[in-house]
Amino acid sequence: MQRRHLVLLALGTAGGLPLRAAALGATALPDALAVPGGVALVDLGPAPTRPTARLGDRPVMVLPHAERAGDWVAVVGISLAADPRGRQVLAVHGDGGRVRELKFALGPKAYAEQRLTVAPKHVELSPADLARHERERVHLGQVLQRFNRAREPATLRLLVPTPGPRSSSFGLRRVFNGQSRNPHSGMDIAAPTGTPVVSAAAGEVLDTGDYFFNGHTVIVDHGMGLLTLYCHLSAVDAAPGAVLEAGTPIGKVGATGRVTGAHLHFSVYLNAAPVDPALFLPAA
Ligand SMILES: [Zn+2]
């Protein structure tokens, strides 16, 4: 392993060309954007074995550095709620129980805000719906904390899960009748009901369900805290535990859950934080 990396390193630096991680077999990384809702790539330096790292109480993904053999990089999802005025603190656990703190700064990011005034019946849930939503919120919160060390993502460059125009509404803050809602945690892709939806990368189906807000939903675990979520499906063609290749059909676009029209809601989670899917997808 060590020797192969050294050979690749020599190839990559010959002629002074930047190393193409994908071409050399290292895991291709998403675009780095250290802002709330973005992805920070934090250099952990050299270590004889893969260190573990945590941000707060969450484990984060650690991968071999693409360009420097023996070095490691943490791929950190930044919560939309993170305060860019404070430094983020990564706790890195190395050999022999050694723990060090690595601090990194965030840049600011202004997400749009949408203020809507609607009839109360459109935003206030019945006691039964509220109870259902609360159960589902707890369940999904647990599912999305999954951190599977046994699976290392083959790539963090994702496939577009369904063809169609993509919204840039990730992070949009919505205020209904003066009350703040959770910011929009994904990307909406407009497509007619029945359009096939495929897994954005290789992985394992972690959860499926019919949820109050999300409708028919599939969640795929790609390993080390990288999950993708597909919502409002008209049909689900995947069962929990199924192992998928990148591009395997998992369902069809629909308008289930609380939506006004057919589209795919697509979210990407890293260390339980929803991050901007556009950082992982080819340019539209
Ligand atoms: Zn959406």
py3Dmol code that shows the C-alpha trace and the ligand (Angstrom):
import py3Dmol

protein = """\
ATOM      1  CA  MET A   1       0.000   0.000   0.000  1.00  0.00           C
ATOM      2  CA  GLN A   2       2.739   2.368   1.068  1.00  0.00           C
ATOM      3  CA  ARG A   3       4.817   1.515  -1.997  1.00  0.00           C
ATOM      4  CA  ARG A   4       1.891   2.009  -4.391  1.00  0.00           C
ATOM      5  CA  HIS A   5       1.228   5.434  -2.929  1.00  0.00           C
ATOM      6  CA  LEU A   6       4.849   6.427  -3.342  1.00  0.00           C
ATOM      7  CA  VAL A   7       4.830   5.353  -6.980  1.00  0.00           C
ATOM      8  CA  LEU A   8       1.621   7.303  -7.589  1.00  0.00           C
ATOM      9  CA  LEU A   9       3.063  10.307  -5.844  1.00  0.00           C
ATOM     10  CA  ALA A  10       6.109  10.208  -8.109  1.00  0.00           C
ATOM     11  CA  LEU A  11       3.897   9.960 -11.191  1.00  0.00           C
ATOM     12  CA  GLY A  12       1.693  12.757  -9.985  1.00  0.00           C
ATOM     13  CA  THR A  13       4.445  15.220  -9.290  1.00  0.00           C
ATOM     14  CA  ALA A  14       6.460  14.525 -12.435  1.00  0.00           C
ATOM     15  CA  GLY A  15       6.165  17.505 -14.729  1.00  0.00           C
ATOM     16  CA  GLY A  16       4.619  19.577 -11.952  1.00  0.00           C
ATOM     17  CA  LEU A  17       1.067  18.697 -12.960  1.00  0.00           C
ATOM     18  CA  PRO A  18      -1.549  18.613 -10.229  1.00  0.00           C
ATOM     19  CA  LEU A  19      -2.348  15.112  -9.153  1.00  0.00           C
ATOM     20  CA  ARG A  20      -5.631  13.793 -10.471  1.00  0.00           C
ATOM     21  CA  ALA A  21      -6.977  11.919  -7.482  1.00  0.00           C
ATOM     22  CA  ALA A  22      -9.679  10.096  -9.419  1.00  0.00           C
ATOM     23  CA  ALA A  23      -7.289   8.900 -12.095  1.00  0.00           C
ATOM     24  CA  LEU A  24      -4.927   7.495  -9.488  1.00  0.00           C
ATOM     25  CA  GLY A  25      -7.465   5.512  -7.519  1.00  0.00           C
ATOM     26  CA  ALA A  26      -7.739   7.741  -4.455  1.00  0.00           C
ATOM     27  CA  THR A  27     -11.245   8.660  -3.314  1.00  0.00           C
ATOM     28  CA  ALA A  28     -12.418  11.694  -5.280  1.00  0.00           C
ATOM     29  CA  LEU A  29     -13.450  14.476  -2.907  1.00  0.00           C
ATOM     30  CA  PRO A  30     -16.306  16.965  -3.102  1.00  0.00           C
ATOM     31  CA  ASP A  31     -15.653  20.661  -3.696  1.00  0.00           C
ATOM     32  CA  ALA A  32     -14.365  22.171  -0.453  1.00  0.00           C
ATOM     33  CA  LEU A  33     -16.425  25.075   0.864  1.00  0.00           C
ATOM     34  CA  ALA A  34     -15.910  25.735   4.584  1.00  0.00           C
ATOM     35  CA  VAL A  35     -19.158  27.582   5.293  1.00  0.00           C
ATOM     36  CA  PRO A  36     -22.365  26.616   7.125  1.00  0.00           C
ATOM     37  CA  GLY A  37     -23.978  23.937   4.929  1.00  0.00           C
ATOM     38  CA  GLY A  38     -20.677  23.244   3.167  1.00  0.00           C
ATOM     39  CA  VAL A  39     -17.816  20.745   3.387  1.00  0.00           C
ATOM     40  CA  ALA A  40     -14.432  21.422   5.012  1.00  0.00           C
ATOM     41  CA  LEU A  41     -11.409  19.349   3.978  1.00  0.00           C
ATOM     42  CA  VAL A  42      -9.048  19.377   6.963  1.00  0.00           C
ATOM     43  CA  ASP A  43      -5.502  18.123   6.592  1.00  0.00           C
ATOM     44  CA  LEU A  44      -4.661  15.817   9.514  1.00  0.00           C
ATOM     45  CA  GLY A  45      -1.002  15.328   8.579  1.00  0.00           C
ATOM     46  CA  PRO A  46       0.861  12.011   8.692  1.00  0.00           C
ATOM     47  CA  ALA A  47      -0.086   9.026  10.846  1.00  0.00           C
ATOM     48  CA  PRO A  48       0.887   5.349  10.585  1.00  0.00           C
ATOM     49  CA  THR A  49      -2.751   4.241  10.802  1.00  0.00           C
ATOM     50  CA  ARG A  50      -6.028   5.997  10.011  1.00  0.00           C
ATOM     51  CA  PRO A  51      -6.850   8.447  12.835  1.00  0.00           C
ATOM     52  CA  THR A  52     -10.424   8.927  14.002  1.00  0.00           C
ATOM     53  CA  ALA A  53     -11.836  12.425  14.273  1.00  0.00           C
ATOM     54  CA  ARG A  54     -14.921  13.970  15.853  1.00  0.00           C
ATOM     55  CA  LEU A  55     -16.657  17.280  15.465  1.00  0.00           C
ATOM     56  CA  GLY A  56     -18.536  17.803  18.720  1.00  0.00           C
ATOM     57  CA  ASP A  57     -20.136  14.445  19.471  1.00  0.00           C
ATOM     58  CA  ARG A  58     -20.148  13.245  15.843  1.00  0.00           C
ATOM     59  CA  PRO A  59     -17.526  11.047  14.158  1.00  0.00           C
ATOM     60  CA  VAL A  60     -16.354  12.449  10.814  1.00  0.00           C
ATOM     61  CA  MET A  61     -14.990  10.820   7.677  1.00  0.00           C
ATOM     62  CA  VAL A  62     -11.200  10.389   7.466  1.00  0.00           C
ATOM     63  CA  LEU A  63      -9.603   9.343   4.145  1.00  0.00           C
ATOM     64  CA  PRO A  64      -6.066   8.833   2.884  1.00  0.00           C
ATOM     65  CA  HIS A  65      -4.681  12.064   1.455  1.00  0.00           C
ATOM     66  CA  ALA A  66      -4.754  11.922  -2.339  1.00  0.00           C
ATOM     67  CA  GLU A  67      -1.372  13.519  -2.867  1.00  0.00           C
ATOM     68  CA  ARG A  68       0.758  12.717   0.162  1.00  0.00           C
ATOM     69  CA  ALA A  69       1.294   9.068   1.085  1.00  0.00           C
ATOM     70  CA  GLY A  70       0.819   8.466   4.812  1.00  0.00           C
ATOM     71  CA  ASP A  71      -1.175  11.664   5.303  1.00  0.00           C
ATOM     72  CA  TRP A  72      -4.889  11.817   6.112  1.00  0.00           C
ATOM     73  CA  VAL A  73      -7.683  14.256   5.429  1.00  0.00           C
ATOM     74  CA  ALA A  74     -10.956  14.750   7.309  1.00  0.00           C
ATOM     75  CA  VAL A  75     -14.043  15.396   5.180  1.00  0.00           C
ATOM     76  CA  VAL A  76     -16.285  17.411   7.490  1.00  0.00           C
ATOM     77  CA  GLY A  77     -19.918  18.335   6.944  1.00  0.00           C
ATOM     78  CA  ILE A  78     -20.687  21.772   8.409  1.00  0.00           C
ATOM     79  CA  SER A  79     -24.125  22.250   9.926  1.00  0.00           C
ATOM     80  CA  LEU A  80     -26.329  25.000   8.518  1.00  0.00           C
ATOM     81  CA  ALA A  81     -26.653  26.127  12.153  1.00  0.00           C
ATOM     82  CA  ALA A  82     -22.858  26.527  12.606  1.00  0.00           C
ATOM     83  CA  ASP A  83     -21.764  30.026  13.640  1.00  0.00           C
ATOM     84  CA  PRO A  84     -19.082  31.237  11.194  1.00  0.00           C
ATOM     85  CA  ARG A  85     -17.786  33.709  13.800  1.00  0.00           C
ATOM     86  CA  GLY A  86     -16.454  30.847  15.921  1.00  0.00           C
ATOM     87  CA  ARG A  87     -13.724  28.319  15.061  1.00  0.00           C
ATOM     88  CA  GLN A  88     -14.695  24.707  14.507  1.00  0.00           C
ATOM     89  CA  VAL A  89     -12.816  22.223  16.679  1.00  0.00           C
ATOM     90  CA  LEU A  90     -11.949  18.779  15.373  1.00  0.00           C
ATOM     91  CA  ALA A  91     -10.786  16.257  18.007  1.00  0.00           C
ATOM     92  CA  VAL A  92      -8.311  13.885  16.328  1.00  0.00           C
ATOM     93  CA  HIS A  93      -7.546  10.575  18.021  1.00  0.00           C
ATOM     94  CA  GLY A  94      -4.265   9.025  16.926  1.00  0.00           C
ATOM     95  CA  ASP A  95      -2.131   6.062  17.934  1.00  0.00           C
ATOM     96  CA  GLY A  96      -1.788   5.273  21.624  1.00  0.00           C
ATOM     97  CA  GLY A  97      -4.883   7.258  22.576  1.00  0.00           C
ATOM     98  CA  ARG A  98      -3.242  10.587  21.746  1.00  0.00           C
ATOM     99  CA  VAL A  99      -5.884  13.291  21.185  1.00  0.00           C
ATOM    100  CA  ARG A 100      -5.185  16.654  19.617  1.00  0.00           C
ATOM    101  CA  GLU A 101      -7.457  19.508  18.667  1.00  0.00           C
ATOM    102  CA  LEU A 102      -7.399  20.990  15.204  1.00  0.00           C
ATOM    103  CA  LYS A 103      -9.208  24.277  14.802  1.00  0.00           C
ATOM    104  CA  PHE A 104     -10.429  25.658  11.514  1.00  0.00           C
ATOM    105  CA  ALA A 105     -12.316  28.758  10.484  1.00  0.00           C
ATOM    106  CA  LEU A 106     -15.517  29.042   8.475  1.00  0.00           C
ATOM    107  CA  GLY A 107     -16.409  31.651   5.936  1.00  0.00           C
ATOM    108  CA  PRO A 108     -19.796  33.380   6.048  1.00  0.00           C
ATOM    109  CA  LYS A 109     -22.621  32.251   3.797  1.00  0.00           C
ATOM    110  CA  ALA A 110     -25.834  34.186   3.309  1.00  0.00           C
ATOM    111  CA  TYR A 111     -28.729  31.945   2.371  1.00  0.00           C
ATOM    112  CA  ALA A 112     -31.900  33.486   1.028  1.00  0.00           C
ATOM    113  CA  GLU A 113     -34.940  33.905   3.242  1.00  0.00           C
ATOM    114  CA  GLN A 114     -38.520  33.404   2.127  1.00  0.00           C
ATOM    115  CA  ARG A 115     -41.326  34.952   4.184  1.00  0.00           C
ATOM    116  CA  LEU A 116     -44.805  33.633   3.512  1.00  0.00           C
ATOM    117  CA  THR A 117     -48.133  34.462   5.032  1.00  0.00           C
ATOM    118  CA  VAL A 118     -50.715  31.744   4.532  1.00  0.00           C
ATOM    119  CA  ALA A 119     -53.972  30.653   6.118  1.00  0.00           C
ATOM    120  CA  PRO A 120     -53.162  28.980   9.483  1.00  0.00           C
ATOM    121  CA  LYS A 121     -54.784  25.708   8.383  1.00  0.00           C
ATOM    122  CA  HIS A 122     -51.967  25.281   5.835  1.00  0.00           C
ATOM    123  CA  VAL A 123     -49.217  25.374   8.453  1.00  0.00           C
ATOM    124  CA  GLU A 124     -50.824  24.113  11.652  1.00  0.00           C
ATOM    125  CA  LEU A 125     -50.929  20.346  11.986  1.00  0.00           C
ATOM    126  CA  SER A 126     -53.736  18.410  13.634  1.00  0.00           C
ATOM    127  CA  PRO A 127     -52.782  16.736  16.956  1.00  0.00           C
ATOM    128  CA  ALA A 128     -52.683  13.352  15.166  1.00  0.00           C
ATOM    129  CA  ASP A 129     -50.426  14.657  12.360  1.00  0.00           C
ATOM    130  CA  LEU A 130     -48.231  16.414  14.905  1.00  0.00           C
ATOM    131  CA  ALA A 131     -47.820  13.184  16.900  1.00  0.00           C
ATOM    132  CA  ARG A 132     -47.002  11.267  13.710  1.00  0.00           C
ATOM    133  CA  HIS A 133     -44.489  13.889  12.611  1.00  0.00           C
ATOM    134  CA  GLU A 134     -42.819  13.836  16.039  1.00  0.00           C
ATOM    135  CA  ARG A 135     -42.381  10.029  15.888  1.00  0.00           C
ATOM    136  CA  GLU A 136     -40.950  10.287  12.376  1.00  0.00           C
ATOM    137  CA  ARG A 137     -38.639  13.158  13.321  1.00  0.00           C
ATOM    138  CA  VAL A 138     -37.115  11.066  16.122  1.00  0.00           C
ATOM    139  CA  HIS A 139     -36.790   7.994  13.853  1.00  0.00           C
ATOM    140  CA  LEU A 140     -35.175   9.927  10.978  1.00  0.00           C
ATOM    141  CA  GLY A 141     -32.876  11.750  13.408  1.00  0.00           C
ATOM    142  CA  GLN A 142     -31.558   8.370  14.573  1.00  0.00           C
ATOM    143  CA  VAL A 143     -31.234   6.974  11.032  1.00  0.00           C
ATOM    144  CA  LEU A 144     -29.292  10.012   9.824  1.00  0.00           C
ATOM    145  CA  GLN A 145     -26.697   9.606  12.590  1.00  0.00           C
ATOM    146  CA  ARG A 146     -25.507   6.360  11.015  1.00  0.00           C
ATOM    147  CA  PHE A 147     -21.708   6.168  10.782  1.00  0.00           C
ATOM    148  CA  ASN A 148     -20.593   2.939   9.129  1.00  0.00           C
ATOM    149  CA  ARG A 149     -16.824   2.454   9.525  1.00  0.00           C
ATOM    150  CA  ALA A 150     -16.966  -0.866   7.641  1.00  0.00           C
ATOM    151  CA  ARG A 151     -17.738   0.862   4.326  1.00  0.00           C
ATOM    152  CA  GLU A 152     -15.464   3.462   2.767  1.00  0.00           C
ATOM    153  CA  PRO A 153     -17.102   5.485  -0.025  1.00  0.00           C
ATOM    154  CA  ALA A 154     -15.630   4.638  -3.424  1.00  0.00           C
ATOM    155  CA  THR A 155     -16.052   8.295  -4.390  1.00  0.00           C
ATOM    156  CA  LEU A 156     -17.608  11.493  -3.092  1.00  0.00           C
ATOM    157  CA  ARG A 157     -18.390  12.569  -6.649  1.00  0.00           C
ATOM    158  CA  LEU A 158     -22.061  11.683  -6.962  1.00  0.00           C
ATOM    159  CA  LEU A 159     -24.292  10.887  -9.918  1.00  0.00           C
ATOM    160  CA  VAL A 160     -27.277  13.143 -10.616  1.00  0.00           C
ATOM    161  CA  PRO A 161     -30.110  10.954  -9.220  1.00  0.00           C
ATOM    162  CA  THR A 162     -32.704  12.020 -11.798  1.00  0.00           C
ATOM    163  CA  PRO A 163     -32.526  14.275 -14.868  1.00  0.00           C
ATOM    164  CA  GLY A 164     -34.175  17.688 -14.643  1.00  0.00           C
ATOM    165  CA  PRO A 165     -33.701  21.332 -13.672  1.00  0.00           C
ATOM    166  CA  ARG A 166     -32.094  21.663 -10.229  1.00  0.00           C
ATOM    167  CA  SER A 167     -33.100  24.271  -7.691  1.00  0.00           C
ATOM    168  CA  SER A 168     -30.412  26.235  -5.900  1.00  0.00           C
ATOM    169  CA  SER A 169     -32.610  26.462  -2.819  1.00  0.00           C
ATOM    170  CA  PHE A 170     -30.369  24.502  -0.433  1.00  0.00           C
ATOM    171  CA  GLY A 171     -30.219  26.436   2.852  1.00  0.00           C
ATOM    172  CA  LEU A 172     -33.219  28.634   2.029  1.00  0.00           C
ATOM    173  CA  ARG A 173     -34.672  29.876   5.324  1.00  0.00           C
ATOM    174  CA  ARG A 174     -38.446  29.750   5.341  1.00  0.00           C
ATOM    175  CA  VAL A 175     -40.628  31.789   7.657  1.00  0.00           C
ATOM    176  CA  PHE A 176     -44.354  30.980   7.650  1.00  0.00           C
ATOM    177  CA  ASN A 177     -46.601  33.504   9.387  1.00  0.00           C
ATOM    178  CA  GLY A 178     -43.593  34.867  11.250  1.00  0.00           C
ATOM    179  CA  GLN A 179     -42.448  31.423  12.477  1.00  0.00           C
ATOM    180  CA  SER A 180     -39.066  30.087  11.366  1.00  0.00           C
ATOM    181  CA  ARG A 181     -38.992  26.609   9.867  1.00  0.00           C
ATOM    182  CA  ASN A 182     -35.980  24.382   9.366  1.00  0.00           C
ATOM    183  CA  PRO A 183     -33.929  25.637   6.413  1.00  0.00           C
ATOM    184  CA  HIS A 184     -34.279  23.703   3.165  1.00  0.00           C
ATOM    185  CA  SER A 185     -31.946  20.735   3.624  1.00  0.00           C
ATOM    186  CA  GLY A 186     -31.512  19.612   0.039  1.00  0.00           C
ATOM    187  CA  MET A 187     -31.845  20.255  -3.666  1.00  0.00           C
ATOM    188  CA  ASP A 188     -35.120  19.951  -5.562  1.00  0.00           C
ATOM    189  CA  ILE A 189     -34.947  18.427  -9.036  1.00  0.00           C
ATOM    190  CA  ALA A 190     -38.040  19.019 -11.152  1.00  0.00           C
ATOM    191  CA  ALA A 191     -39.136  15.935 -13.092  1.00  0.00           C
ATOM    192  CA  PRO A 192     -42.468  14.353 -13.995  1.00  0.00           C
ATOM    193  CA  THR A 193     -44.011  11.645 -11.825  1.00  0.00           C
ATOM    194  CA  GLY A 194     -42.624   8.246 -12.837  1.00  0.00           C
ATOM    195  CA  THR A 195     -39.153   9.440 -13.863  1.00  0.00           C
ATOM    196  CA  PRO A 196     -36.612   6.867 -12.599  1.00  0.00           C
ATOM    197  CA  VAL A 197     -34.460   7.819  -9.593  1.00  0.00           C
ATOM    198  CA  VAL A 198     -31.064   6.149  -9.171  1.00  0.00           C
ATOM    199  CA  SER A 199     -28.656   5.830  -6.267  1.00  0.00           C
ATOM    200  CA  ALA A 200     -26.107   8.666  -6.485  1.00  0.00           C
ATOM    201  CA  ALA A 201     -23.268   6.315  -5.451  1.00  0.00           C
ATOM    202  CA  ALA A 202     -22.616   2.738  -4.364  1.00  0.00           C
ATOM    203  CA  GLY A 203     -23.992   1.902  -0.939  1.00  0.00           C
ATOM    204  CA  GLU A 204     -26.602   0.072   1.084  1.00  0.00           C
ATOM    205  CA  VAL A 205     -30.269   0.984   1.569  1.00  0.00           C
ATOM    206  CA  LEU A 206     -30.515   2.116   5.195  1.00  0.00           C
ATOM    207  CA  ASP A 207     -34.180   3.102   5.504  1.00  0.00           C
ATOM    208  CA  THR A 208     -37.361   3.378   3.490  1.00  0.00           C
ATOM    209  CA  GLY A 209     -40.706   4.759   4.624  1.00  0.00           C
ATOM    210  CA  ASP A 210     -43.750   6.881   3.908  1.00  0.00           C
ATOM    211  CA  TYR A 211     -43.261  10.008   5.996  1.00  0.00           C
ATOM    212  CA  PHE A 212     -45.632  12.900   6.662  1.00  0.00           C
ATOM    213  CA  PHE A 213     -43.493  15.657   5.144  1.00  0.00           C
ATOM    214  CA  ASN A 214     -41.065  13.643   2.984  1.00  0.00           C
ATOM    215  CA  GLY A 215     -43.559  11.170   1.496  1.00  0.00           C
ATOM    216  CA  HIS A 216     -42.118   7.909   0.158  1.00  0.00           C
ATOM    217  CA  THR A 217     -38.435   8.071   0.995  1.00  0.00           C
ATOM    218  CA  VAL A 218     -35.234   6.089   0.479  1.00  0.00           C
ATOM    219  CA  ILE A 219     -32.041   6.696   2.489  1.00  0.00           C
ATOM    220  CA  VAL A 220     -28.770   5.176   1.236  1.00  0.00           C
ATOM    221  CA  ASP A 221     -25.645   4.680   3.386  1.00  0.00           C
ATOM    222  CA  HIS A 222     -22.429   5.168   1.396  1.00  0.00           C
ATOM    223  CA  GLY A 223     -20.148   4.661   4.402  1.00  0.00           C
ATOM    224  CA  MET A 224     -18.307   6.790   6.967  1.00  0.00           C
ATOM    225  CA  GLY A 225     -21.208   9.134   7.551  1.00  0.00           C
ATOM    226  CA  LEU A 226     -22.035   9.886   3.896  1.00  0.00           C
ATOM    227  CA  LEU A 227     -25.766   9.333   3.328  1.00  0.00           C
ATOM    228  CA  THR A 228     -28.122  10.355   0.541  1.00  0.00           C
ATOM    229  CA  LEU A 229     -31.878  10.850   0.910  1.00  0.00           C
ATOM    230  CA  TYR A 230     -34.516  10.771  -1.846  1.00  0.00           C
ATOM    231  CA  CYS A 231     -38.044  12.072  -1.044  1.00  0.00           C
ATOM    232  CA  HIS A 232     -41.589  12.460  -2.416  1.00  0.00           C
ATOM    233  CA  LEU A 233     -41.234   9.272  -4.503  1.00  0.00           C
ATOM    234  CA  SER A 234     -44.286   7.784  -6.259  1.00  0.00           C
ATOM    235  CA  ALA A 235     -42.711   4.317  -6.057  1.00  0.00           C
ATOM    236  CA  VAL A 236     -39.926   2.782  -3.978  1.00  0.00           C
ATOM    237  CA  ASP A 237     -37.983  -0.020  -5.666  1.00  0.00           C
ATOM    238  CA  ALA A 238     -35.458  -0.714  -2.904  1.00  0.00           C
ATOM    239  CA  ALA A 239     -35.585  -2.522   0.434  1.00  0.00           C
ATOM    240  CA  PRO A 240     -33.468  -1.862   3.529  1.00  0.00           C
ATOM    241  CA  GLY A 241     -30.273  -3.900   3.409  1.00  0.00           C
ATOM    242  CA  ALA A 242     -30.104  -3.997  -0.399  1.00  0.00           C
ATOM    243  CA  VAL A 243     -26.589  -3.352  -1.681  1.00  0.00           C
ATOM    244  CA  LEU A 244     -26.516  -0.895  -4.597  1.00  0.00           C
ATOM    245  CA  GLU A 245     -24.115   0.116  -7.315  1.00  0.00           C
ATOM    246  CA  ALA A 246     -23.907   3.767  -8.313  1.00  0.00           C
ATOM    247  CA  GLY A 247     -26.806   4.296 -10.732  1.00  0.00           C
ATOM    248  CA  THR A 248     -29.011   1.433  -9.444  1.00  0.00           C
ATOM    249  CA  PRO A 249     -32.716   2.411  -9.762  1.00  0.00           C
ATOM    250  CA  ILE A 250     -34.283   2.879  -6.295  1.00  0.00           C
ATOM    251  CA  GLY A 251     -37.650   4.440  -7.113  1.00  0.00           C
ATOM    252  CA  LYS A 252     -39.597   6.945  -9.185  1.00  0.00           C
ATOM    253  CA  VAL A 253     -40.227  10.681  -8.921  1.00  0.00           C
ATOM    254  CA  GLY A 254     -43.558  11.617  -7.353  1.00  0.00           C
ATOM    255  CA  ALA A 255     -45.446  14.148  -5.267  1.00  0.00           C
ATOM    256  CA  THR A 256     -45.988  12.216  -2.021  1.00  0.00           C
ATOM    257  CA  GLY A 257     -45.755  13.939   1.369  1.00  0.00           C
ATOM    258  CA  ARG A 258     -46.329  17.664   1.823  1.00  0.00           C
ATOM    259  CA  VAL A 259     -45.542  19.038  -1.635  1.00  0.00           C
ATOM    260  CA  THR A 260     -47.278  21.107  -4.265  1.00  0.00           C
ATOM    261  CA  GLY A 261     -45.981  19.260  -7.339  1.00  0.00           C
ATOM    262  CA  ALA A 262     -43.849  16.378  -8.585  1.00  0.00           C
ATOM    263  CA  HIS A 263     -40.124  16.704  -7.927  1.00  0.00           C
ATOM    264  CA  LEU A 264     -37.267  14.835  -6.298  1.00  0.00           C
ATOM    265  CA  HIS A 265     -35.975  16.251  -3.025  1.00  0.00           C
ATOM    266  CA  PHE A 266     -32.348  15.088  -2.813  1.00  0.00           C
ATOM    267  CA  SER A 267     -30.253  15.570   0.326  1.00  0.00           C
ATOM    268  CA  VAL A 268     -26.633  14.704   1.117  1.00  0.00           C
ATOM    269  CA  TYR A 269     -25.592  14.163   4.747  1.00  0.00           C
ATOM    270  CA  LEU A 270     -22.063  14.132   6.145  1.00  0.00           C
ATOM    271  CA  ASN A 271     -21.583  13.430   9.878  1.00  0.00           C
ATOM    272  CA  ALA A 272     -25.367  13.911  10.289  1.00  0.00           C
ATOM    273  CA  ALA A 273     -25.307  17.437   8.807  1.00  0.00           C
ATOM    274  CA  PRO A 274     -27.184  18.145   5.581  1.00  0.00           C
ATOM    275  CA  VAL A 275     -24.715  19.759   3.167  1.00  0.00           C
ATOM    276  CA  ASP A 276     -25.166  21.372  -0.253  1.00  0.00           C
ATOM    277  CA  PRO A 277     -25.613  18.544  -2.813  1.00  0.00           C
ATOM    278  CA  ALA A 278     -24.213  20.810  -5.544  1.00  0.00           C
ATOM    279  CA  LEU A 279     -20.730  20.356  -4.011  1.00  0.00           C
ATOM    280  CA  PHE A 280     -20.899  16.639  -4.899  1.00  0.00           C
ATOM    281  CA  LEU A 281     -22.537  16.744  -8.345  1.00  0.00           C
ATOM    282  CA  PRO A 282     -21.180  17.543 -11.795  1.00  0.00           C
ATOM    283  CA  ALA A 283     -22.024  21.089 -12.923  1.00  0.00           C
ATOM    284  CA  ALA A 284     -25.603  21.397 -14.166  1.00  0.00           C
TER     285      ALA A 284
END
"""
ligand_1 = """\
1
ZN
Zn -36.903 20.003 -1.147
"""
view = py3Dmol.view(width=600, height=400)
view.addModel(protein, "pdb")
view.setStyle({"model": 0}, {"cartoon": {"style": "trace"}})
view.addModel(ligand_1, "xyz")
view.setStyle({"model": 1}, {"stick": {}})
view.zoomTo()
view.show()
